[in-house]
């Protein structure tokens, strides 16, 4: 076992990790935006429920 104290990671390593995470987030948000703009999901979840028929009372 080494008797030297542990040092913090070099700044370049932390900057590189931050850059990679930022690139992944940017790619994910671009993919989500593309999905939405190209039509996205067209399923029964998007269809609005029909309103309940209203009763018309005769005077």
Protein Blocks (a to p, Z undefined) as FASTA:
>chain_A
ZZbdcddddfklmmmmmmmmmmmmmmmmmmmmmmmmnnpaadfklpccdddddddddZZ
